[in-house]
Amino acid sequence: MEEKFSHEYIVIGCGATGFSVVKELVRKGKKVLAIDISKERVEVLRDENYDAIVGDATDESLYQDIDFSKVSIVMVLTSDTEANKRAVEIVRSISKDVFIIARSQSSKTKEELEQAGADFVVVPSEAMKTIVLEVIRKADTYRKLKLLAKVIESCRGRLGIFTHDNPDPDAISSALALKEIARYYGVEADILYYGDIMHQENRAMVNLLEIEMLKADEVDLSIYDKFAIVDCSKPGVNNSIPQNIHISIVIDHHPAEDVMADFVDIRTDVGACATILTEYLKEMRITPSRTLATALFFGIKTETNNFKKNTRTADFLAAAFLYPFVDHELIEKMEGPAISTETLDVLATAIKNRQVYSSFLISFAGYITNRDVLPQAADFLLRLEGISTVLVFGILKDKVYISARNKDVRINIGEVLKRAFGDVGSAGGHAHSGGAQIPLGIFGEVTDRDALAKLVTEAIKKRFLNALGVEVKE
């Protein structure tokens, strides 16, 4: 009795694709049996010392000489889809455990091959499309990085990197990454911000990672030759940057229109600005320091709500790139700082003042001293039973600050906020989160705090519910 073939891998169909697969597997030390209907191809394979036999993929007798208890994977790669389908059926009838990879010419026949028993089906046209799109992405990134380098290298002094007001981990880490990229091109930079770093996580991040940031209103901005903005796109929109300042670099992931700068990279198809900067580092082959990697990872993690909100493939790839360089003990410390008394007070006020309309909740958090408490209150209220959309607002100095959260798939809260408040202030965001700022001046010369609070509450409530299409009975 002849001894059966006991190869770990079987490749059926050894045209250009199959031949390449055989060569690569053998190069990696795998035991491979090549099968093809063409005697000429088999002779070529044998001449190059590959194990190969002549056989028809649709002939059941072909498989009688193979010991399938030793086979891990069968690859059916002929250019004849019908022959591939029959081969898959035969192999599956012989072995329920072997993993079968099959080639298909279209999405339609892909389903037929899967029904026949293939575990994975390759459609060359789809695979080529994926490759082409990836090449285009890389080419686009290369073009952008080339332009970014040109803009940075043209800087004859220091570069000022603005974040939005009261910066969060995504903005802070993005600015830190851009500062490192500027240093790579021989340009020194400073991270600038307006407002305060009040949120417990944000303060913990800056302190634990020892990130140097300068309050923009305490700095002579004339010392900078060029300016950049990260995590926002225009002076005056979610920031206090003077309107007369020329911005040379804009990097953001929020929707924006008519953005003017020497370099603009706005991608709404990623969950965090830090993802874009991480991609820059990766493509530039800059190994991030422990501090930078930890900051960027934390920025992506918090901006995507632990990879659960607006998370795209690019965010996961960026996090995977950073992961080996991250200080995970510091991440734990940054995630668990103590809750301030002020935050608890605002939460209590927001809970007390909540008004519910169906699954929508609106609450006035009172007169506040730190706008960062509003997103925390909104996140908390969204957890209440039966609530799918939350809007929390508070009065700070001469503005009304609004934070919104949403888990209703039918609603894009960023667009709702634009419709509700875009004509009286700045507003925007994503499907699941957003914010707005409204100058108190639109409410006239009301000086009584209680009267102003009532007036603001009624105006905010009416505009928000109208934007949602909710009718409220007076």
N, C-alpha and C positions, 0 to 999 in steps of 0.2 A: 504493500500500500504506500502510495506516494505521500511524502510529508506535506502538510498544508502550509500555505503562506501565513506567517505569524507576525506581520508588520503592525505597528501601532497606528500608522496613518495610511489610508488608501486614497489615492487621487485618481479619479476617473475622468478622462478627457485631458489630454496634455498638449493643447494648443499653446498659444503664447502665454495665456494666464496660468493654465495648469502647469506648464513647464517651469514658470517662474516660482510657483508655489512649491513644487518639488525641490528645486534647487535651494530655496531659502530654508525649508524644513531640514533638509539634509545638512546644510551648513550649520544649523543649530544642533546637530547631533541626533536628529530624530530618525527612526527606522521607517522608511516610506516605500510603499509599493505603488508604482505608476501603471495605469491601465489605459490603453488607447486602441481604437479600432484601426488606426493606420500603422501598418508594418514599418513604414519609413520612419515615423516618429519614434516608435519603440526602439528601432535600431540606433537612432541618434542618442536616445537616452542611455541605452546599454553601452554605446561607445564611450559615453562620459561616466561610465561605472555606476549608473543608477539602476536599481531593481525595477524592471519593467516587463510587462507581458502584453500580448495582443489580445483584445477581447471586445465583444459587443456589449455595451452597457445594458441593453434590453434582454440579453440572453441569461436566463436563470442559471444555466449550467456553469457560467463564468464564476459564480460566487461559491460554488461547491468546493473549490480548491483553497478557500480562505478560512482561516480559523478566527471566527468573529469574537471568540472569547478573549482574544488578544488585541482586538481593534478598539481604539478609543474614538477616532474620528474618521468619517468617510466624507470626502469632498467630491461632489458630482458637478463637474465644470465643463461639460461639452457645450457646444453652441446650439445644440438641438434640444429645445425645451421639452418636447414630448418624450424624447429619449431619457432626459434627466428625470422626468416625472415617473417613468416606468422603473428606472434604476432605483429611485427613492422608495417606491412601493416594494420592490424586491428586497432591498436591504432592510427596510423596516419590518418586513414579514419574517426575516431571518433573526433579527436582533431588535429588541425593544430598548436596549440600553445604549447602543452606539449613538454618538452625536452626529447628525447628518447636516452637512452644509451643501446647498444646491444653488446652481446658477439659473437665473431667469432672465427673459428678454423684456418683460414688462411687469407692471404692478398687478395686472389681471392674472397672469400665469404664476406670479409669486404666491397668490392665495391658493392656487391649485396645488402648487408644490408643498405648501404648508399643510394642506389637507391630506396630501399623500403621505406625509410623515416627516418632512424636513423640519429640523429644529431652527435653522437659520437660512434665509434666502438672500442671495446677493443679486441685485439688479444693477448691472454695469453702468447704465445711464444714470441711475440715482447716485451710485457711488462716485461717478465722475462729476455729477453736479455738486456733491458735497465737497469734493476735492477742489473744484473750481471756485466755489464760494469761499472756502478757507484760504485759497491763494489770493482771491480778491480782498478778503479781510486783512491778510498779512500785508498785501501791497498798499492798501489804504492806510494801515497803521504806519507802515514805513514812510509813506508820503507825508503823513501828519507829523511824525517824529522828525523828519528832515526839515519841515517848516518850523517846528517848535525849536529845534536847535538853531536855526537861522535867526529867529526872533530873540532867543536868549543870548546868543553870541553877539548880537548887535547892541546889547545893553552895555553902555559905557560907564556904568556905576553900579549901585545896588538895585536889586529887584525887590519891590514890595509886593507881597502875596496877601491879598485880602480874602478873608472868609466872609460868610454872612454874619449878621449880628448874633451875639450869644452863641458862638459856634458849638456844634455837636461833634461827636467822634468822627463822623464821615468827613466833615469839613476840615477838622484839625489834622487828621491823618493825610488827607489829600494835599493840604498845604505843606505838610512836612515832607511828603514825597516830591512835590514840585521843587521844594527848597534843595533836596538832595540832587535832583536832576540838574538844577541850575549850577550847583557846585561842581557837578560832573563836567560842565562846560566852562568852568572857571569863573562863574559869577556868584557872588555872595548875595544872600537873600534874607529877608525878615518876614515872619508871619505877623500880619496885622489884623486887628479885629475891633469892632465897636461893640458896645454893650458890656455884658458881664458873662463870665463862665460860672454859672450858679448851679446847674444841675449836678447832683452828687456824682453821677458816673463821669461826667465831663471833667469835673474838678479832680476826681481820683485819677483819671487818665493823664491829665497834664502834670499832676504832681508825681505820680509813680514813674512815669516815663521821662520826667524832667524835660518837658518840651518848652522851649523858650518862645513866648508869644508877646507881642507888644500891643498895648492899647493904642489904636490909631489916633485918638484925640489927644494923646499925650506925646505924640511924635511929630517932628517937623517933616511933613511929607515931601518937601522940596529936596530932601537928600536922595530921593530915589529917581533913577533915570527912567525906569519902566515899572508898570504895575500889572499884576495878574489877579484874576478872581477864580476861586474854586468853589464848587457847590452852589453857585448862583451865577447870574449871567450879565446883570446890568447894574450900574450905580443907582441906588435909590430903590431897588426892588429887593425886598427882604434884607436890606442893609442900609447903613447910614453913610455910604461912600459918597463924597461930594460929586455932584453931577458934572462938574467941569473937569474931572480927572479923566484922562485918556487911558483906557484899558488896552493893553497889548495882547494879553493872553486870557482866554475864557475856557474853562473846563468845567462841565456841569452834566448832570443827568436829569434835570427837570425840563419840561417843555418850555420853550422860549421862542420868540419871534423877533426878527429885525435886530439881531445881535451884531454889533460892529466891533471888530478887533482885528489885529494882525494875524492872530491865531485863534480859531474857534473850534472846539471839539465838544459838541453837545450830543449825548447819546441817551435817548429815552428808553432804549432797549436793554439797559442794565439797571440793577437795583441800587447801586451806590456809586458815588463819584470816585471813591477809593478803588473801585474795580478798574476804572479807566486808568488811573495812575499806576496801579499794579501791573496792568498790561504794558504800560510804557516801560517800566523797570524790567519786565520779563523780556520784551523785544530788544531792549538796549543791553541786555545781559548784565544788568547791575544787580549784584547780590545784596538784598536789603539787610541792614543791620538788625540786631535784635529789637532795638527800639522802634525802628521804622516798620518792620514786619509785624510786630505786636500791635502797633497803632493802626496800620492798614487793616489787619485781620479784625480788630475790634470795631473799626469803622464800618466794614462790610457787615459784620455780625449784628451790630446794633441797628444799622440803617435798614436791614432786611428782616428785623425782628427775629433774630436767630435763624435766618435763612427760610422764613415762612412767609414773608411779604414781598411781593414784586421781585422775587428771586429768579434770575435767568441763568442759563448755562455758564455765561461769562463770569458770573459772581462765584459759582462753585469752582470754576477753573482758577480764578484769582486766589480764592481761599486755599485751594490745594497747593498752589505755588508757594504761598506764604507760610503754610503750616509748619514745615520743618524748621523755620527760623523763629517761630513765635515762642515767647515766654508765657507758658500757659498758667503758671502760678500768678503772674501779674494780671492776666485776663480775669481770673477768679476774683482777685482783689478789687479790680475795677468794676466788676459786675455786682459786688455786694456791699457798697458803701452804706453808711447809716442814712436813714431818711430824716431830713431836717424837720424841725418844728413847723417852719413855714409851710412846707409841703403838706404836712398833716392838716394844718389849719385850712389851706386852700381846698384839699380833698373834702374836708368836712363841710365847707361852705358850698362846694359844688354839689355834693350829695344832697344837702339841705335844700338848695335852690333848683333842683332838677325839675324840668317840666317834660312830660312824655306825651307824644302824639303818635299813636300806633307803635311802630318800632323805632321811632326817632326820639332822641333825647337832647334837650337843649338846657344849658345851665350857665348862670352867671356866677363866676368864681369870686366876685368882689373886687375890691381895690387891692392890687397886688404890687409887690416890689421886685418880683422875679418872674419873667414871662415863661421860663423853662418849666415852671410847675404846671402850666396848662396842658402840655402833651401828656404828662404823667396822670393828671386828673382824667383826661379824655380816655387814655388807655384803661384806667381803672373802671370808669363808668361803662365802657364797651363790654365789660365782662358781666354786667347785670343781665339777669334772665329776661329774654324777650326783646332785648335792645340790639339793633343792627347798625345804627348810625348815631354818632354822638358829635355834638358841637359844644365846646366849652369856651367861654370868653371872659376876659378880665380887663380892668382899666389900669393902665400904668402911665403915669405922667400925662402926656397930651395925646395918648393913643388908646384905641381899643384893640387888644390882641386876641386873635381867635385861633383855636386849634381844633381840628376835626379828625375823627376816626370812623372807618366804615368797613363792614364785612358783608354787605349786601352786594352780590355779584352784578346786580342790575344797575348799580350806581357808581359813577366815577366822582368821588367826593371833590377832587381837584377842580373838575369842570363845574360842579355845583357851586363851589365857592367863588369861582370866576364870575358865574352868572349872577350870584347874589351880591357880591361886594366889589367886583372889578371896576365898576363905574365910580366908586367913592373911595377906593383905596387900592392896595396891592393884594392880590389873592391868587392862589393856585395850589398845585400839588399833584398827587397821583390818585389812582383808583381807591386806595385804602387809607390815605392820609393826606392832610393838607393844612394850610394855614392862611391867615389874612391879617392885615393891619389897616385900621381906619383912623384917620385923624379925628380927634374929638371936636375940632372946629365945626364940623358939619352939623353938630347938635346945638349950635348957637352959643349964647352967653349964659347958659345955665350954670349956676355956681353951687346950688344946694346939692350935696352928694347923693342924698336919697332920691331926689327928683331926677338927677342926671342918670343914676343907675336904672331907674324905672324907664326913662325915655330911651336909653341905649338898649335895654332888654327888649322892649317892644319892637324897636326898629330892627334889631338883629334877628329876632324871632320871625317877624313878618317877611323879611327879605329871604331868609334861609328856607323857610317852609314854602314860600312862593317858588323859589328856585327848584325845590324838590317836587313841586306840583301838588302840594298838600293844602287842602282847603281847611281853614280854621274858622269855626263858628265864633262870632263875637259874643 
